[in-house]
């Protein structure tokens, strides 16, 4: 009887262990499923973020390319004129090369570039020279009078904030000298000091079809 009792006790303990194992498995099995589901959600989230990033990058590149393409042509602009009027792209002579000179009268490299422009001004011919500055109006006018550039034929002078010039032409470094052909496509761009050779190169490129 004692042997039978020992056997029954052992069997009972086995059943209890087995039952405990079942409880444990029932507890961990849903957790495992949850972990798998959460892992799947994380993978999906990573994929969604990756795809969204790709879309944003592609959109940014597309916008950047479009913006760059626009700036390869003379952008539409409207600045304050030195005389109180407005300086607009629509007022420029059509089918004529255009040079845009962004400068500061007190900038050394701007002064050197201006000297190069003055020295080669006869070579501009029928080119329109648009000079833009963000400096004080009176300072700009005084400087251009000193350089005898204010009322030369084909010379237009405008004033604008650096931010406006940057948004319009994509750069606000002084000096900046841009040469556009008769089709108003950009032919040459000089950022920083431009020497007389650069002026002649820009004028030549602007006249070429």
C-alpha positions, 0 to 999 in steps of 0.5 A: 500500500505504501508503494502504491501511495508513493506511486500515486504521489509521484504521478500526482506531482507529475500531473501538477508539473504538467499542468503548471507547464500548460499554464506557463505556455498559455501565458508566454504563447500570447506574449510571443505572438504579441512580440511578433506582432510588435516586431512586424509593426516596427518593421512596417514603421521603419518601411513607412518612414523609409518610403516617406523619406524617399518621397521627401527627398525626391520631392526636394530634388524635383523642386530643387531641379525646377528652381535651378532650371528657373534660375537658368533663365532671367527671373521675373523681378521687381525692385525699387528704382534709384529714382523712386520708380520701379525696376521690372524685368518686363521693362527691359528691352526684349531680345537683348543680352542682360548683365546683372551686377549685385554690389555694395559700394563699400565692398572692396571686391565690388569696387574692383569689379566696378572698375573692370566694368567701367574700363570695358563699358564700351564693349557692352554695346546694346547689352543692358546692365542692371545694377542692384544693391542692398545698400542705402539709396543715397550711398548707392547714388553717390557712388554711381555718380562718382563712377559716372555710371548712373545715367549711362545708356543701357544702365538701370539701377535698382535697390532691394533687400539681400533676402529678396535678391537671394530668393530671386537669383539664388545668391546674395554674395557681393559682388555677383555678376550674371550674364544672360543672352538675348534669349535671357538664358544664363551664360556666365556667372561670376561670384566674387571679384570679376576682372576685365577678362571675365567681363569680356568673356561674359559679354562674348558668351551673352552674344553667342546664340 
